[in-house]
Amino acid sequence: MNALSIHRYPDWNVLGRDWPNREHSRFVRSGALTWHMQIAGSGPPLLLIHGTGAASHSFRHMLPDLARDFTVIVPDLPGHGFTRGAGQHDLTLSGMARALTALIGELKLAIVCAAGHSAGAAILLRMAIDGRLPQCKLIVGFNAAIRPIAGSGIYGPLARLLFINPIAPKLFAWRAESMDATRRLLAGTGSTIEPAGVALYRALFRHSGHVAGTLGMMANWDLESLNTDLAKLTTTTMLVATKGDKAVPYADSQSVTALSPAITALILDEGGHLYHEEHPDEAARLLRHLALDAGIATGTARTGRREPSEDR
């Protein structure tokens, strides 16, 4: 039996009624997966990938901003949010890379720029190394979770035990009924987001299917192989990390620059793990600037506007 099939999932007809940027949502079938995704704007195709335990709402503030210059594509990953049909193989790093490649093929879009938060950055790097983003000129990772977490049992054996135990996701979902519990969980990352954002995470965490997808992703994550393969990376990559991130040490972004000449790190003084949700305007401005530097002709470039230079 599919360990994900026995759980309760968010209902688009209920939770989706007030989903951020709902007007840009669509459902796309690709293989066994029915993806929920949001597409907005026009210009160079920009793929945004959320991290573990999140969904498309993670880029709720950035999407309308970036849609002025890009065709922005924001999917819910397998096992997350409103995307349905995931099996355990879809929750691995390579499995998510394959599934996203198939989805992009269905959309018939040539991705030229991509940004990922936390584990989303690892997926993009896996795709680039495997030749799945052949036209991508730039990858940006916001607080990228691409280094094995030393001493962490939650990624790997413990997560696998929780994933196969049908009661564990239901217990977590029960705990998430408390808004305070969700707020404390998010604060543990070093970030403070607006109450509406906390409510969105709580709404997802209250569904055991979303929790099971999160645990399954954590149980099947192989960052050792990714780090070994980073030497093959040729796509220009900027890792943006914040000193206030309590989930992923900013030193991880600095250390992986030694693994590939394609990788550069930018360390910011302010913000926690959810920097792109705390400071979406700054994150979007930085992404635009990096795209221009990479030779990606956005609407900003076409109209002669240029964003202020960031302090490197």
Contacts in CASP RR format, 6 or more apart in sequence:
PFRMAT RR
TARGET T0000
AUTHOR 0000-0000-0000
METHOD contacts of the structure
MODEL  1
MNALSIHRYPDWNVLGRDWPNREHSRFVRSGALTWHMQIAGSGPPLLLIH
GTGAASHSFRHMLPDLARDFTVIVPDLPGHGFTRGAGQHDLTLSGMARAL
TALIGELKLAIVCAAGHSAGAAILLRMAIDGRLPQCKLIVGFNAAIRPIA
GSGIYGPLARLLFINPIAPKLFAWRAESMDATRRLLAGTGSTIEPAGVAL
YRALFRHSGHVAGTLGMMANWDLESLNTDLAKLTTTTMLVATKGDKAVPY
ADSQSVTALSPAITALILDEGGHLYHEEHPDEAARLLRHLALDAGIATGT
ARTGRREPSEDR
2 87 0 8 1.000
2 88 0 8 1.000
3 88 0 8 1.000
3 163 0 8 1.000
3 164 0 8 1.000
3 166 0 8 1.000
3 212 0 8 1.000
3 216 0 8 1.000
4 79 0 8 1.000
4 85 0 8 1.000
4 86 0 8 1.000
4 87 0 8 1.000
4 88 0 8 1.000
4 209 0 8 1.000
4 212 0 8 1.000
4 213 0 8 1.000
6 166 0 8 1.000
7 166 0 8 1.000
7 169 0 8 1.000
7 170 0 8 1.000
7 207 0 8 1.000
7 208 0 8 1.000
7 209 0 8 1.000
7 211 0 8 1.000
7 212 0 8 1.000
8 173 0 8 1.000
8 207 0 8 1.000
8 208 0 8 1.000
8 209 0 8 1.000
9 81 0 8 1.000
9 82 0 8 1.000
9 84 0 8 1.000
9 207 0 8 1.000
9 209 0 8 1.000
9 210 0 8 1.000
10 16 0 8 1.000
10 81 0 8 1.000
10 82 0 8 1.000
10 203 0 8 1.000
10 204 0 8 1.000
10 207 0 8 1.000
10 210 0 8 1.000
12 19 0 8 1.000
12 27 0 8 1.000
12 36 0 8 1.000
12 82 0 8 1.000
15 203 0 8 1.000
16 22 0 8 1.000
16 25 0 8 1.000
16 82 0 8 1.000
19 25 0 8 1.000
19 56 0 8 1.000
19 57 0 8 1.000
20 56 0 8 1.000
20 57 0 8 1.000
20 60 0 8 1.000
20 200 0 8 1.000
21 38 0 8 1.000
21 40 0 8 1.000
21 56 0 8 1.000
21 60 0 8 1.000
21 63 0 8 1.000
21 64 0 8 1.000
24 38 0 8 1.000
24 39 0 8 1.000
24 40 0 8 1.000
24 63 0 8 1.000
24 67 0 8 1.000
25 36 0 8 1.000
25 37 0 8 1.000
25 38 0 8 1.000
25 56 0 8 1.000
26 36 0 8 1.000
26 37 0 8 1.000
26 38 0 8 1.000
26 39 0 8 1.000
27 34 0 8 1.000
27 35 0 8 1.000
27 36 0 8 1.000
27 37 0 8 1.000
27 82 0 8 1.000
28 34 0 8 1.000
28 35 0 8 1.000
28 37 0 8 1.000
28 103 0 8 1.000
28 106 0 8 1.000
28 107 0 8 1.000
29 35 0 8 1.000
29 106 0 8 1.000
30 99 0 8 1.000
30 102 0 8 1.000
30 103 0 8 1.000
30 105 0 8 1.000
30 106 0 8 1.000
31 102 0 8 1.000
32 85 0 8 1.000
32 86 0 8 1.000
32 87 0 8 1.000
32 90 0 8 1.000
33 78 0 8 1.000
33 83 0 8 1.000
33 84 0 8 1.000
33 85 0 8 1.000
33 86 0 8 1.000
33 90 0 8 1.000
33 99 0 8 1.000
33 103 0 8 1.000
34 83 0 8 1.000
34 84 0 8 1.000
34 85 0 8 1.000
35 75 0 8 1.000
35 76 0 8 1.000
35 83 0 8 1.000
35 103 0 8 1.000
36 55 0 8 1.000
36 56 0 8 1.000
36 75 0 8 1.000
36 76 0 8 1.000
36 81 0 8 1.000
36 82 0 8 1.000
36 83 0 8 1.000
37 56 0 8 1.000
37 73 0 8 1.000
37 74 0 8 1.000
37 75 0 8 1.000
37 76 0 8 1.000
37 103 0 8 1.000
38 56 0 8 1.000
38 63 0 8 1.000
38 72 0 8 1.000
38 73 0 8 1.000
38 74 0 8 1.000
38 75 0 8 1.000
39 71 0 8 1.000
39 72 0 8 1.000
39 73 0 8 1.000
39 74 0 8 1.000
39 107 0 8 1.000
40 63 0 8 1.000
40 64 0 8 1.000
40 67 0 8 1.000
40 71 0 8 1.000
40 72 0 8 1.000
41 67 0 8 1.000
41 68 0 8 1.000
41 70 0 8 1.000
41 71 0 8 1.000
41 72 0 8 1.000
42 67 0 8 1.000
42 70 0 8 1.000
42 71 0 8 1.000
43 69 0 8 1.000
43 70 0 8 1.000
43 71 0 8 1.000
43 298 0 8 1.000
43 299 0 8 1.000
44 69 0 8 1.000
44 70 0 8 1.000
44 71 0 8 1.000
44 112 0 8 1.000
44 113 0 8 1.000
44 291 0 8 1.000
44 296 0 8 1.000
44 297 0 8 1.000
44 298 0 8 1.000
45 70 0 8 1.000
45 71 0 8 1.000
45 73 0 8 1.000
45 109 0 8 1.000
45 110 0 8 1.000
45 111 0 8 1.000
45 112 0 8 1.000
45 113 0 8 1.000
46 66 0 8 1.000
46 70 0 8 1.000
46 71 0 8 1.000
46 72 0 8 1.000
46 73 0 8 1.000
46 111 0 8 1.000
46 112 0 8 1.000
46 113 0 8 1.000
46 114 0 8 1.000
46 115 0 8 1.000
46 287 0 8 1.000
46 291 0 8 1.000
47 73 0 8 1.000
47 100 0 8 1.000
47 104 0 8 1.000
47 111 0 8 1.000
47 113 0 8 1.000
47 114 0 8 1.000
47 115 0 8 1.000
47 124 0 8 1.000
48 59 0 8 1.000
48 62 0 8 1.000
48 63 0 8 1.000
48 66 0 8 1.000
48 72 0 8 1.000
48 73 0 8 1.000
48 74 0 8 1.000
48 114 0 8 1.000
48 115 0 8 1.000
48 116 0 8 1.000
49 75 0 8 1.000
49 77 0 8 1.000
49 100 0 8 1.000
49 114 0 8 1.000
49 115 0 8 1.000
49 116 0 8 1.000
49 117 0 8 1.000
49 120 0 8 1.000
49 121 0 8 1.000
49 123 0 8 1.000
49 124 0 8 1.000
50 56 0 8 1.000
50 58 0 8 1.000
50 59 0 8 1.000
50 74 0 8 1.000
50 76 0 8 1.000
50 77 0 8 1.000
50 80 0 8 1.000
50 116 0 8 1.000
50 117 0 8 1.000
50 120 0 8 1.000
51 58 0 8 1.000
51 77 0 8 1.000
51 116 0 8 1.000
51 117 0 8 1.000
51 118 0 8 1.000
51 119 0 8 1.000
51 120 0 8 1.000
51 145 0 8 1.000
52 118 0 8 1.000
52 119 0 8 1.000
52 145 0 8 1.000
52 214 0 8 1.000
52 217 0 8 1.000
52 218 0 8 1.000
53 80 0 8 1.000
53 204 0 8 1.000
53 210 0 8 1.000
53 213 0 8 1.000
53 214 0 8 1.000
53 217 0 8 1.000
54 80 0 8 1.000
54 117 0 8 1.000
54 201 0 8 1.000
54 204 0 8 1.000
55 76 0 8 1.000
55 77 0 8 1.000
55 80 0 8 1.000
55 81 0 8 1.000
55 82 0 8 1.000
55 204 0 8 1.000
55 210 0 8 1.000
56 74 0 8 1.000
56 75 0 8 1.000
56 76 0 8 1.000
56 81 0 8 1.000
57 197 0 8 1.000
57 200 0 8 1.000
57 204 0 8 1.000
58 117 0 8 1.000
58 274 0 8 1.000
58 276 0 8 1.000
58 277 0 8 1.000
59 72 0 8 1.000
59 74 0 8 1.000
59 276 0 8 1.000
60 197 0 8 1.000
60 200 0 8 1.000
60 277 0 8 1.000
61 277 0 8 1.000
61 280 0 8 1.000
61 281 0 8 1.000
62 276 0 8 1.000
62 280 0 8 1.000
62 283 0 8 1.000
62 284 0 8 1.000
62 287 0 8 1.000
63 72 0 8 1.000
63 74 0 8 1.000
65 280 0 8 1.000
65 281 0 8 1.000
65 284 0 8 1.000
66 72 0 8 1.000
66 284 0 8 1.000
66 287 0 8 1.000
66 288 0 8 1.000
68 299 0 8 1.000
69 288 0 8 1.000
69 291 0 8 1.000
69 298 0 8 1.000
69 299 0 8 1.000
69 300 0 8 1.000
70 113 0 8 1.000
70 291 0 8 1.000
70 298 0 8 1.000
71 109 0 8 1.000
73 104 0 8 1.000
73 107 0 8 1.000
73 109 0 8 1.000
73 111 0 8 1.000
75 83 0 8 1.000
75 100 0 8 1.000
75 103 0 8 1.000
76 82 0 8 1.000
76 83 0 8 1.000
77 83 0 8 1.000
77 96 0 8 1.000
77 120 0 8 1.000
77 123 0 8 1.000
77 217 0 8 1.000
78 85 0 8 1.000
78 86 0 8 1.000
78 87 0 8 1.000
78 90 0 8 1.000
78 91 0 8 1.000
78 96 0 8 1.000
78 99 0 8 1.000
78 213 0 8 1.000
79 85 0 8 1.000
79 86 0 8 1.000
79 90 0 8 1.000
79 91 0 8 1.000
79 209 0 8 1.000
79 210 0 8 1.000
79 212 0 8 1.000
79 213 0 8 1.000
79 214 0 8 1.000
79 217 0 8 1.000
80 204 0 8 1.000
80 210 0 8 1.000
80 213 0 8 1.000
80 214 0 8 1.000
80 217 0 8 1.000
81 204 0 8 1.000
81 210 0 8 1.000
86 213 0 8 1.000
88 216 0 8 1.000
88 220 0 8 1.000
89 95 0 8 1.000
90 96 0 8 1.000
90 99 0 8 1.000
91 213 0 8 1.000
91 216 0 8 1.000
91 217 0 8 1.000
91 219 0 8 1.000
91 220 0 8 1.000
92 220 0 8 1.000
92 221 0 8 1.000
92 222 0 8 1.000
93 122 0 8 1.000
93 123 0 8 1.000
93 126 0 8 1.000
93 220 0 8 1.000
93 221 0 8 1.000
93 222 0 8 1.000
93 223 0 8 1.000
93 225 0 8 1.000
93 226 0 8 1.000
94 126 0 8 1.000
94 130 0 8 1.000
94 222 0 8 1.000
96 123 0 8 1.000
96 126 0 8 1.000
96 217 0 8 1.000
97 123 0 8 1.000
97 126 0 8 1.000
97 127 0 8 1.000
97 130 0 8 1.000
97 132 0 8 1.000
98 132 0 8 1.000
100 123 0 8 1.000
100 127 0 8 1.000
100 132 0 8 1.000
101 127 0 8 1.000
101 132 0 8 1.000
104 111 0 8 1.000
110 135 0 8 1.000
111 133 0 8 1.000
111 135 0 8 1.000
111 136 0 8 1.000
112 135 0 8 1.000
112 136 0 8 1.000
112 137 0 8 1.000
112 138 0 8 1.000
112 296 0 8 1.000
113 136 0 8 1.000
113 137 0 8 1.000
113 138 0 8 1.000
113 139 0 8 1.000
113 140 0 8 1.000
113 287 0 8 1.000
113 291 0 8 1.000
113 294 0 8 1.000
113 296 0 8 1.000
114 124 0 8 1.000
114 133 0 8 1.000
114 136 0 8 1.000
114 138 0 8 1.000
114 139 0 8 1.000
114 140 0 8 1.000
115 121 0 8 1.000
115 124 0 8 1.000
115 139 0 8 1.000
115 140 0 8 1.000
115 141 0 8 1.000
115 142 0 8 1.000
115 287 0 8 1.000
116 123 0 8 1.000
116 124 0 8 1.000
116 139 0 8 1.000
116 140 0 8 1.000
116 141 0 8 1.000
116 142 0 8 1.000
116 144 0 8 1.000
117 141 0 8 1.000
117 142 0 8 1.000
117 143 0 8 1.000
117 274 0 8 1.000
117 276 0 8 1.000
118 142 0 8 1.000
118 143 0 8 1.000
118 144 0 8 1.000
118 145 0 8 1.000
118 247 0 8 1.000
118 248 0 8 1.000
118 273 0 8 1.000
119 145 0 8 1.000
119 217 0 8 1.000
119 221 0 8 1.000
120 141 0 8 1.000
120 144 0 8 1.000
120 145 0 8 1.000
121 139 0 8 1.000
121 140 0 8 1.000
121 141 0 8 1.000
121 142 0 8 1.000
121 144 0 8 1.000
121 145 0 8 1.000
121 146 0 8 1.000
121 239 0 8 1.000
122 144 0 8 1.000
122 145 0 8 1.000
122 146 0 8 1.000
122 221 0 8 1.000
122 223 0 8 1.000
122 226 0 8 1.000
124 133 0 8 1.000
124 139 0 8 1.000
124 141 0 8 1.000
125 139 0 8 1.000
125 144 0 8 1.000
125 146 0 8 1.000
125 226 0 8 1.000
125 230 0 8 1.000
125 233 0 8 1.000
125 237 0 8 1.000
126 226 0 8 1.000
126 229 0 8 1.000
127 133 0 8 1.000
128 136 0 8 1.000
128 139 0 8 1.000
128 233 0 8 1.000
128 234 0 8 1.000
128 235 0 8 1.000
128 237 0 8 1.000
129 226 0 8 1.000
129 229 0 8 1.000
129 230 0 8 1.000
129 232 0 8 1.000
129 233 0 8 1.000
133 139 0 8 1.000
133 235 0 8 1.000
136 235 0 8 1.000
137 235 0 8 1.000
137 236 0 8 1.000
137 294 0 8 1.000
137 295 0 8 1.000
137 296 0 8 1.000
138 235 0 8 1.000
138 236 0 8 1.000
138 237 0 8 1.000
138 238 0 8 1.000
138 290 0 8 1.000
138 291 0 8 1.000
138 294 0 8 1.000
138 296 0 8 1.000
139 235 0 8 1.000
139 236 0 8 1.000
139 237 0 8 1.000
139 238 0 8 1.000
140 237 0 8 1.000
140 238 0 8 1.000
140 239 0 8 1.000
140 240 0 8 1.000
140 286 0 8 1.000
140 287 0 8 1.000
140 290 0 8 1.000
141 237 0 8 1.000
141 238 0 8 1.000
141 239 0 8 1.000
141 240 0 8 1.000
142 240 0 8 1.000
142 275 0 8 1.000
142 276 0 8 1.000
142 283 0 8 1.000
143 240 0 8 1.000
143 241 0 8 1.000
143 242 0 8 1.000
143 245 0 8 1.000
143 247 0 8 1.000
143 248 0 8 1.000
143 250 0 8 1.000
143 253 0 8 1.000
143 272 0 8 1.000
143 273 0 8 1.000
143 275 0 8 1.000
144 239 0 8 1.000
144 241 0 8 1.000
144 248 0 8 1.000
144 252 0 8 1.000
144 253 0 8 1.000
145 223 0 8 1.000
145 247 0 8 1.000
145 248 0 8 1.000
145 252 0 8 1.000
146 223 0 8 1.000
146 226 0 8 1.000
146 227 0 8 1.000
146 239 0 8 1.000
146 252 0 8 1.000
146 256 0 8 1.000
147 223 0 8 1.000
147 227 0 8 1.000
147 248 0 8 1.000
147 252 0 8 1.000
147 255 0 8 1.000
147 256 0 8 1.000
148 155 0 8 1.000
148 223 0 8 1.000
148 224 0 8 1.000
148 227 0 8 1.000
149 155 0 8 1.000
149 248 0 8 1.000
153 159 0 8 1.000
154 218 0 8 1.000
155 218 0 8 1.000
155 219 0 8 1.000
155 221 0 8 1.000
156 218 0 8 1.000
156 219 0 8 1.000
156 220 0 8 1.000
156 221 0 8 1.000
159 215 0 8 1.000
159 216 0 8 1.000
159 218 0 8 1.000
159 219 0 8 1.000
160 216 0 8 1.000
160 219 0 8 1.000
160 220 0 8 1.000
162 168 0 8 1.000
162 169 0 8 1.000
162 215 0 8 1.000
162 219 0 8 1.000
163 212 0 8 1.000
163 213 0 8 1.000
163 215 0 8 1.000
163 216 0 8 1.000
163 218 0 8 1.000
163 219 0 8 1.000
168 215 0 8 1.000
169 208 0 8 1.000
169 209 0 8 1.000
169 211 0 8 1.000
169 212 0 8 1.000
169 213 0 8 1.000
169 215 0 8 1.000
170 208 0 8 1.000
172 205 0 8 1.000
172 208 0 8 1.000
172 211 0 8 1.000
173 205 0 8 1.000
173 206 0 8 1.000
173 207 0 8 1.000
173 208 0 8 1.000
173 209 0 8 1.000
173 211 0 8 1.000
175 181 0 8 1.000
176 182 0 8 1.000
176 202 0 8 1.000
176 205 0 8 1.000
176 206 0 8 1.000
176 211 0 8 1.000
177 206 0 8 1.000
179 198 0 8 1.000
179 199 0 8 1.000
179 202 0 8 1.000
182 198 0 8 1.000
182 201 0 8 1.000
182 202 0 8 1.000
182 205 0 8 1.000
183 198 0 8 1.000
185 201 0 8 1.000
185 205 0 8 1.000
186 192 0 8 1.000
186 193 0 8 1.000
186 198 0 8 1.000
186 201 0 8 1.000
186 274 0 8 1.000
188 246 0 8 1.000
188 247 0 8 1.000
189 245 0 8 1.000
189 246 0 8 1.000
189 247 0 8 1.000
189 272 0 8 1.000
189 273 0 8 1.000
189 274 0 8 1.000
190 244 0 8 1.000
190 245 0 8 1.000
190 246 0 8 1.000
190 247 0 8 1.000
190 271 0 8 1.000
190 272 0 8 1.000
190 273 0 8 1.000
190 274 0 8 1.000
191 271 0 8 1.000
191 272 0 8 1.000
191 273 0 8 1.000
191 274 0 8 1.000
191 275 0 8 1.000
191 277 0 8 1.000
191 278 0 8 1.000
192 278 0 8 1.000
193 274 0 8 1.000
193 277 0 8 1.000
193 278 0 8 1.000
197 277 0 8 1.000
204 210 0 8 1.000
205 211 0 8 1.000
227 256 0 8 1.000
227 259 0 8 1.000
230 256 0 8 1.000
230 259 0 8 1.000
230 260 0 8 1.000
230 263 0 8 1.000
231 259 0 8 1.000
231 260 0 8 1.000
232 260 0 8 1.000
233 260 0 8 1.000
233 262 0 8 1.000
233 263 0 8 1.000
234 262 0 8 1.000
235 262 0 8 1.000
236 262 0 8 1.000
236 294 0 8 1.000
237 260 0 8 1.000
237 262 0 8 1.000
237 263 0 8 1.000
237 264 0 8 1.000
238 263 0 8 1.000
238 264 0 8 1.000
238 265 0 8 1.000
238 266 0 8 1.000
238 290 0 8 1.000
239 253 0 8 1.000
239 256 0 8 1.000
239 257 0 8 1.000
239 263 0 8 1.000
239 264 0 8 1.000
239 265 0 8 1.000
239 266 0 8 1.000
240 253 0 8 1.000
240 265 0 8 1.000
240 266 0 8 1.000
240 268 0 8 1.000
240 275 0 8 1.000
240 283 0 8 1.000
240 286 0 8 1.000
241 248 0 8 1.000
241 250 0 8 1.000
241 252 0 8 1.000
241 253 0 8 1.000
241 254 0 8 1.000
241 265 0 8 1.000
241 266 0 8 1.000
241 267 0 8 1.000
241 268 0 8 1.000
242 250 0 8 1.000
242 267 0 8 1.000
242 268 0 8 1.000
242 269 0 8 1.000
242 270 0 8 1.000
242 271 0 8 1.000
242 272 0 8 1.000
242 273 0 8 1.000
242 275 0 8 1.000
243 250 0 8 1.000
243 267 0 8 1.000
243 268 0 8 1.000
243 269 0 8 1.000
243 270 0 8 1.000
243 271 0 8 1.000
244 250 0 8 1.000
244 270 0 8 1.000
244 271 0 8 1.000
244 272 0 8 1.000
244 273 0 8 1.000
245 271 0 8 1.000
245 272 0 8 1.000
245 273 0 8 1.000
245 275 0 8 1.000
246 272 0 8 1.000
246 273 0 8 1.000
247 273 0 8 1.000
248 273 0 8 1.000
250 267 0 8 1.000
253 265 0 8 1.000
253 267 0 8 1.000
254 265 0 8 1.000
254 267 0 8 1.000
256 263 0 8 1.000
256 265 0 8 1.000
257 263 0 8 1.000
257 264 0 8 1.000
257 265 0 8 1.000
266 286 0 8 1.000
266 310 0 8 1.000
266 312 0 8 1.000
268 275 0 8 1.000
270 279 0 8 1.000
271 278 0 8 1.000
271 279 0 8 1.000
272 278 0 8 1.000
275 283 0 8 1.000
276 283 0 8 1.000
285 307 0 8 1.000
285 308 0 8 1.000
286 310 0 8 1.000
288 298 0 8 1.000
288 300 0 8 1.000
288 307 0 8 1.000
289 307 0 8 1.000
289 308 0 8 1.000
289 309 0 8 1.000
289 310 0 8 1.000
291 298 0 8 1.000
292 298 0 8 1.000
292 300 0 8 1.000
292 301 0 8 1.000
292 306 0 8 1.000
292 307 0 8 1.000
300 306 0 8 1.000
300 307 0 8 1.000
END
